[in-house]
Amino acid sequence: MATVPWLLFACLILASTCNASKRTQDHIQDLLADNAKLKAALSSMQKSFSELSRQVMMQQTFVEERIRSDGSSGVKQVRHESNGDRIYFTPDQTSFSAAGIHDHSDYTRLIGMGELNAVINGVEFRTRHNDYRLAMPASHPAFNAQVDIPHPEVPPSVLSKPTVAEQVKEMKLWFKAFKDQDHSVRDYRKYFQPVLCYLEGFWSVDTETVQEPFPSERHFIDAKTYADLHEKVGQICRIRKIRLVERLVDIPRFMTSRVAYIFR
């Protein structure tokens, strides 16, 4: 009879162990069910995110195609000094000069050119105040490297003059012949050779840090990162104050499935 309490105690322990084991199994089943729900929710979110990303990329393509259907590549708007209550009162390609080009003879090799809006193969963007240096692509493989365009030789008839005053007088004749396009006076064709300046752009991997498209002695992009740049563009360009806008650029950005690109 003394063994009965021990048997009862052992049965109680066994029953308690069975109940605990059942609760553990139920808890595991609940965790597995929750895990399945989370996986389904995550899969749905991934699918939605993928579809949204694709929609954003398609939207960029749509915008570019819409711009392409509006017209060809070229200058769309330049700095202007006049406007009015009709859209056609605001200049586009030409205001005080073609493409906002102006004189900067106070700088060496510097071509004055204001900020402008342009389209290149469906990509619309706005530059900063350009004022670019008269340079050409370098032959060595460094990225975006440039070298100065060599100056033409001075005409021998100018160098042969004994005094500076006489050289200046002779040089004026060469400039006048070039202005009048009359090479019978002075054959300027060898010494006044045209230089083709063109605007180009390309997509590059987004480095987050703003990189100047080309050097300028007078202007720079007033931002350190592209995130900072886009924020400033969104705020300041609503004001359209020229001294603020001329140091900002409005350039598009697009993403593929893995890489972000910025237009430069």
C-alpha beads as a LAMMPS data file, in Angstrom:
LAMMPS data file: protein, C-alpha beads

264 atoms
263 bonds

1 atom types
1 bond types

-500.0 500.0 xlo xhi
-500.0 500.0 ylo yhi
-500.0 500.0 zlo zhi

Masses

1 110.0

Atoms # bond

1 1 1 0.000 0.000 0.000
2 1 1 2.989 2.309 0.559
3 1 1 3.750 2.296 -3.150
4 1 1 0.367 3.797 -4.174
5 1 1 1.306 7.454 -3.474
6 1 1 4.434 7.029 -5.504
7 1 1 2.457 5.574 -8.383
8 1 1 -0.006 8.457 -8.197
9 1 1 2.887 10.931 -8.152
10 1 1 4.485 9.234 -11.171
11 1 1 1.166 9.346 -13.041
12 1 1 0.780 13.041 -12.256
13 1 1 4.294 13.730 -13.542
14 1 1 3.597 11.721 -16.697
15 1 1 0.287 13.548 -17.277
16 1 1 1.955 16.910 -16.723
17 1 1 4.749 15.978 -19.131
18 1 1 2.237 14.914 -21.780
19 1 1 0.311 18.181 -21.395
20 1 1 3.553 20.203 -21.655
21 1 1 4.585 18.246 -24.731
22 1 1 1.179 18.919 -26.315
23 1 1 1.453 22.634 -25.552
24 1 1 4.945 22.697 -27.054
25 1 1 3.734 20.982 -30.202
26 1 1 0.795 23.383 -30.446
27 1 1 3.185 26.313 -29.990
28 1 1 5.465 24.964 -32.719
29 1 1 2.482 24.561 -35.037
30 1 1 1.435 28.144 -34.307
31 1 1 4.964 29.368 -35.047
32 1 1 5.041 27.432 -38.304
33 1 1 1.673 28.887 -39.281
34 1 1 2.869 32.415 -38.441
35 1 1 6.060 31.794 -40.408
36 1 1 4.030 30.684 -43.426
37 1 1 1.919 33.854 -43.170
38 1 1 5.050 36.009 -42.945
39 1 1 6.582 34.290 -45.964
40 1 1 3.393 34.828 -47.938
41 1 1 3.257 38.495 -46.877
42 1 1 6.943 38.990 -47.725
43 1 1 6.477 37.347 -51.107
44 1 1 3.514 39.634 -51.794
45 1 1 5.527 42.695 -50.740
46 1 1 8.445 41.653 -52.943
47 1 1 6.097 41.200 -55.878
48 1 1 4.486 44.599 -55.249
49 1 1 7.888 46.260 -54.879
50 1 1 9.090 44.640 -58.099
51 1 1 5.979 45.815 -59.937
52 1 1 6.319 49.346 -58.536
53 1 1 10.001 49.453 -59.510
54 1 1 9.134 48.285 -62.995
55 1 1 6.406 50.914 -63.205
56 1 1 8.896 53.649 -62.223
57 1 1 11.345 52.471 -64.887
58 1 1 8.548 52.310 -67.472
59 1 1 7.473 55.810 -66.450
60 1 1 10.972 57.101 -67.194
61 1 1 10.818 55.439 -70.607
62 1 1 7.373 56.927 -71.199
63 1 1 8.597 60.439 -70.361
64 1 1 11.590 60.068 -72.684
65 1 1 9.399 58.764 -75.507
66 1 1 6.966 61.647 -74.972
67 1 1 9.812 64.150 -75.215
68 1 1 11.119 62.450 -78.362
69 1 1 7.705 62.812 -79.981
70 1 1 7.677 66.544 -79.181
71 1 1 10.675 67.254 -81.398
72 1 1 14.330 66.619 -82.093
73 1 1 17.357 66.996 -79.841
74 1 1 18.616 70.509 -79.242
75 1 1 18.369 73.619 -77.106
76 1 1 14.927 74.091 -75.579
77 1 1 15.283 77.207 -73.439
78 1 1 18.063 79.657 -72.662
79 1 1 18.592 82.479 -70.200
80 1 1 16.354 85.341 -71.240
81 1 1 15.974 88.987 -70.362
82 1 1 12.409 89.498 -71.529
83 1 1 9.034 87.837 -71.095
84 1 1 5.350 88.630 -71.206
85 1 1 1.832 87.371 -70.642
86 1 1 2.021 84.964 -73.596
87 1 1 4.250 81.938 -73.863
88 1 1 5.651 83.095 -77.205
89 1 1 6.982 86.266 -75.571
90 1 1 9.600 84.198 -73.745
91 1 1 12.677 83.402 -75.878
92 1 1 13.806 79.815 -76.258
93 1 1 16.941 79.378 -78.393
94 1 1 17.909 83.036 -78.704
95 1 1 17.496 85.971 -76.335
96 1 1 20.300 88.502 -76.101
97 1 1 22.408 86.000 -78.050
98 1 1 22.191 82.491 -79.478
99 1 1 22.190 79.886 -76.688
100 1 1 23.085 82.604 -74.175
101 1 1 26.672 82.802 -75.448
102 1 1 28.477 85.928 -74.266
103 1 1 31.939 87.432 -74.129
104 1 1 34.469 86.597 -71.421
105 1 1 37.612 88.007 -72.939
106 1 1 38.703 88.874 -69.399
107 1 1 39.468 85.158 -68.952
108 1 1 41.878 82.984 -70.915
109 1 1 40.257 80.406 -73.202
110 1 1 36.868 80.907 -71.527
111 1 1 33.667 80.909 -73.573
112 1 1 30.756 82.620 -71.834
113 1 1 27.545 80.616 -71.968
114 1 1 24.566 80.841 -69.639
115 1 1 22.539 77.994 -68.224
116 1 1 20.123 76.324 -70.633
117 1 1 17.561 73.570 -70.997
118 1 1 18.349 70.990 -73.638
119 1 1 17.146 67.653 -74.963
120 1 1 19.466 64.869 -76.079
121 1 1 17.711 61.831 -77.554
122 1 1 14.659 62.235 -75.340
123 1 1 16.553 63.107 -72.155
124 1 1 15.676 66.622 -70.999
125 1 1 17.956 68.403 -68.542
126 1 1 19.106 71.826 -67.427
127 1 1 22.752 72.806 -67.082
128 1 1 24.381 75.155 -64.647
129 1 1 25.862 78.413 -65.926
130 1 1 28.357 76.879 -68.325
131 1 1 31.185 79.321 -69.086
132 1 1 33.205 76.440 -70.480
133 1 1 36.886 76.272 -71.247
134 1 1 37.927 75.942 -74.888
135 1 1 39.236 72.388 -74.645
136 1 1 38.988 69.073 -76.442
137 1 1 38.966 65.423 -75.361
138 1 1 42.388 64.097 -74.415
139 1 1 43.916 61.105 -76.173
140 1 1 44.916 59.335 -72.947
141 1 1 42.427 56.967 -71.260
142 1 1 41.671 59.010 -68.109
143 1 1 37.928 59.448 -67.572
144 1 1 36.522 62.676 -69.048
145 1 1 40.045 64.047 -69.562
146 1 1 40.539 67.211 -71.599
147 1 1 43.398 69.210 -73.057
148 1 1 43.473 72.768 -74.344
149 1 1 42.768 73.315 -78.024
150 1 1 46.037 74.581 -79.548
151 1 1 46.070 78.161 -80.771
152 1 1 46.691 78.776 -84.494
153 1 1 49.978 80.288 -85.566
154 1 1 50.345 84.051 -85.817
155 1 1 50.430 85.202 -89.462
156 1 1 54.031 85.897 -90.622
157 1 1 53.041 89.353 -91.870
158 1 1 52.216 90.272 -88.281
159 1 1 55.393 88.830 -86.774
160 1 1 57.524 90.587 -89.367
161 1 1 56.475 94.025 -88.153
162 1 1 59.203 95.632 -86.015
163 1 1 56.969 97.326 -83.413
164 1 1 53.943 96.293 -81.378
165 1 1 51.885 99.162 -82.784
166 1 1 52.540 97.981 -86.325
167 1 1 51.744 94.399 -85.370
168 1 1 48.423 95.519 -83.887
169 1 1 47.607 97.502 -87.019
170 1 1 48.403 94.527 -89.242
171 1 1 46.457 92.131 -87.039
172 1 1 43.389 94.351 -87.305
173 1 1 43.466 93.865 -91.059
174 1 1 43.395 90.106 -90.551
175 1 1 40.446 90.381 -88.166
176 1 1 38.585 92.634 -90.592
177 1 1 39.207 90.233 -93.459
178 1 1 37.836 87.403 -91.339
179 1 1 34.812 89.474 -90.288
180 1 1 34.052 90.390 -93.893
181 1 1 34.905 86.843 -95.054
182 1 1 37.130 88.370 -97.717
183 1 1 40.303 86.321 -98.020
184 1 1 41.523 88.442 -100.934
185 1 1 42.616 91.118 -98.444
186 1 1 44.327 88.704 -96.072
187 1 1 44.078 84.954 -96.562
188 1 1 42.885 84.189 -93.050
189 1 1 41.705 80.622 -93.786
190 1 1 44.840 78.966 -92.426
191 1 1 44.922 81.068 -89.257
192 1 1 41.220 81.500 -88.446
193 1 1 40.089 77.906 -88.319
194 1 1 36.633 77.140 -86.896
195 1 1 36.249 75.046 -83.756
196 1 1 33.117 72.929 -83.472
197 1 1 31.715 73.089 -79.939
198 1 1 28.977 70.600 -79.145
199 1 1 26.871 69.513 -76.204
200 1 1 26.922 65.855 -75.248
201 1 1 25.625 63.798 -72.368
202 1 1 25.838 60.232 -71.136
203 1 1 24.494 57.958 -68.433
204 1 1 26.950 57.019 -65.710
205 1 1 26.666 54.978 -62.531
206 1 1 25.272 57.101 -59.699
207 1 1 28.226 57.788 -57.393
208 1 1 26.048 59.809 -54.964
209 1 1 28.793 62.458 -54.885
210 1 1 28.304 65.280 -57.386
211 1 1 30.925 65.334 -60.132
212 1 1 31.454 68.385 -62.297
213 1 1 30.790 67.624 -65.982
214 1 1 33.638 69.912 -67.054
215 1 1 35.891 72.501 -65.374
216 1 1 34.941 76.171 -65.262
217 1 1 36.852 79.041 -63.725
218 1 1 33.688 80.904 -62.771
219 1 1 30.915 78.459 -61.864
220 1 1 30.356 75.138 -60.103
221 1 1 27.444 72.949 -59.036
222 1 1 26.310 74.155 -55.626
223 1 1 25.805 70.730 -54.031
224 1 1 27.967 67.970 -52.606
225 1 1 25.663 65.003 -53.241
226 1 1 22.986 64.298 -55.822
227 1 1 20.399 63.955 -53.038
228 1 1 21.307 67.458 -51.858
229 1 1 21.214 68.706 -55.440
230 1 1 17.737 67.316 -56.154
231 1 1 16.402 68.808 -52.920
232 1 1 17.806 72.243 -53.762
233 1 1 16.430 72.045 -57.289
234 1 1 12.973 71.259 -55.933
235 1 1 13.051 74.218 -53.551
236 1 1 15.040 76.968 -55.250
237 1 1 13.905 76.494 -58.828
238 1 1 10.357 77.397 -57.844
239 1 1 11.723 80.856 -57.083
240 1 1 13.603 81.040 -60.399
241 1 1 16.064 83.555 -59.011
242 1 1 18.867 83.572 -61.544
243 1 1 21.764 83.889 -59.096
244 1 1 20.551 80.787 -57.282
245 1 1 19.482 78.723 -60.290
246 1 1 22.636 79.309 -62.320
247 1 1 24.670 77.064 -60.001
248 1 1 22.231 74.180 -60.008
249 1 1 21.554 71.497 -62.583
250 1 1 18.406 69.500 -63.127
251 1 1 19.451 66.095 -64.396
252 1 1 17.392 62.901 -64.544
253 1 1 18.143 59.678 -62.733
254 1 1 16.877 56.207 -63.495
255 1 1 17.279 52.712 -62.101
256 1 1 17.562 49.303 -63.644
257 1 1 16.941 46.165 -61.626
258 1 1 20.238 46.587 -59.756
259 1 1 22.002 49.808 -60.690
260 1 1 21.113 53.503 -60.446
261 1 1 22.303 55.817 -63.212
262 1 1 22.648 59.592 -63.334
263 1 1 22.723 61.703 -66.490
264 1 1 25.854 63.846 -66.935

Bonds

1 1 1 2
2 1 2 3
3 1 3 4
4 1 4 5
5 1 5 6
6 1 6 7
7 1 7 8
8 1 8 9
9 1 9 10
10 1 10 11
11 1 11 12
12 1 12 13
13 1 13 14
14 1 14 15
15 1 15 16
16 1 16 17
17 1 17 18
18 1 18 19
19 1 19 20
20 1 20 21
21 1 21 22
22 1 22 23
23 1 23 24
24 1 24 25
25 1 25 26
26 1 26 27
27 1 27 28
28 1 28 29
29 1 29 30
30 1 30 31
31 1 31 32
32 1 32 33
33 1 33 34
34 1 34 35
35 1 35 36
36 1 36 37
37 1 37 38
38 1 38 39
39 1 39 40
40 1 40 41
41 1 41 42
42 1 42 43
43 1 43 44
44 1 44 45
45 1 45 46
46 1 46 47
47 1 47 48
48 1 48 49
49 1 49 50
50 1 50 51
51 1 51 52
52 1 52 53
53 1 53 54
54 1 54 55
55 1 55 56
56 1 56 57
57 1 57 58
58 1 58 59
59 1 59 60
60 1 60 61
61 1 61 62
62 1 62 63
63 1 63 64
64 1 64 65
65 1 65 66
66 1 66 67
67 1 67 68
68 1 68 69
69 1 69 70
70 1 70 71
71 1 71 72
72 1 72 73
73 1 73 74
74 1 74 75
75 1 75 76
76 1 76 77
77 1 77 78
78 1 78 79
79 1 79 80
80 1 80 81
81 1 81 82
82 1 82 83
83 1 83 84
84 1 84 85
85 1 85 86
86 1 86 87
87 1 87 88
88 1 88 89
89 1 89 90
90 1 90 91
91 1 91 92
92 1 92 93
93 1 93 94
94 1 94 95
95 1 95 96
96 1 96 97
97 1 97 98
98 1 98 99
99 1 99 100
100 1 100 101
101 1 101 102
102 1 102 103
103 1 103 104
104 1 104 105
105 1 105 106
106 1 106 107
107 1 107 108
108 1 108 109
109 1 109 110
110 1 110 111
111 1 111 112
112 1 112 113
113 1 113 114
114 1 114 115
115 1 115 116
116 1 116 117
117 1 117 118
118 1 118 119
119 1 119 120
120 1 120 121
121 1 121 122
122 1 122 123
123 1 123 124
124 1 124 125
125 1 125 126
126 1 126 127
127 1 127 128
128 1 128 129
129 1 129 130
130 1 130 131
131 1 131 132
132 1 132 133
133 1 133 134
134 1 134 135
135 1 135 136
136 1 136 137
137 1 137 138
138 1 138 139
139 1 139 140
140 1 140 141
141 1 141 142
142 1 142 143
143 1 143 144
144 1 144 145
145 1 145 146
146 1 146 147
147 1 147 148
148 1 148 149
149 1 149 150
150 1 150 151
151 1 151 152
152 1 152 153
153 1 153 154
154 1 154 155
155 1 155 156
156 1 156 157
157 1 157 158
158 1 158 159
159 1 159 160
160 1 160 161
161 1 161 162
162 1 162 163
163 1 163 164
164 1 164 165
165 1 165 166
166 1 166 167
167 1 167 168
168 1 168 169
169 1 169 170
170 1 170 171
171 1 171 172
172 1 172 173
173 1 173 174
174 1 174 175
175 1 175 176
176 1 176 177
177 1 177 178
178 1 178 179
179 1 179 180
180 1 180 181
181 1 181 182
182 1 182 183
183 1 183 184
184 1 184 185
185 1 185 186
186 1 186 187
187 1 187 188
188 1 188 189
189 1 189 190
190 1 190 191
191 1 191 192
192 1 192 193
193 1 193 194
194 1 194 195
195 1 195 196
196 1 196 197
197 1 197 198
198 1 198 199
199 1 199 200
200 1 200 201
201 1 201 202
202 1 202 203
203 1 203 204
204 1 204 205
205 1 205 206
206 1 206 207
207 1 207 208
208 1 208 209
209 1 209 210
210 1 210 211
211 1 211 212
212 1 212 213
213 1 213 214
214 1 214 215
215 1 215 216
216 1 216 217
217 1 217 218
218 1 218 219
219 1 219 220
220 1 220 221
221 1 221 222
222 1 222 223
223 1 223 224
224 1 224 225
225 1 225 226
226 1 226 227
227 1 227 228
228 1 228 229
229 1 229 230
230 1 230 231
231 1 231 232
232 1 232 233
233 1 233 234
234 1 234 235
235 1 235 236
236 1 236 237
237 1 237 238
238 1 238 239
239 1 239 240
240 1 240 241
241 1 241 242
242 1 242 243
243 1 243 244
244 1 244 245
245 1 245 246
246 1 246 247
247 1 247 248
248 1 248 249
249 1 249 250
250 1 250 251
251 1 251 252
252 1 252 253
253 1 253 254
254 1 254 255
255 1 255 256
256 1 256 257
257 1 257 258
258 1 258 259
259 1 259 260
260 1 260 261
261 1 261 262
262 1 262 263
263 1 263 264
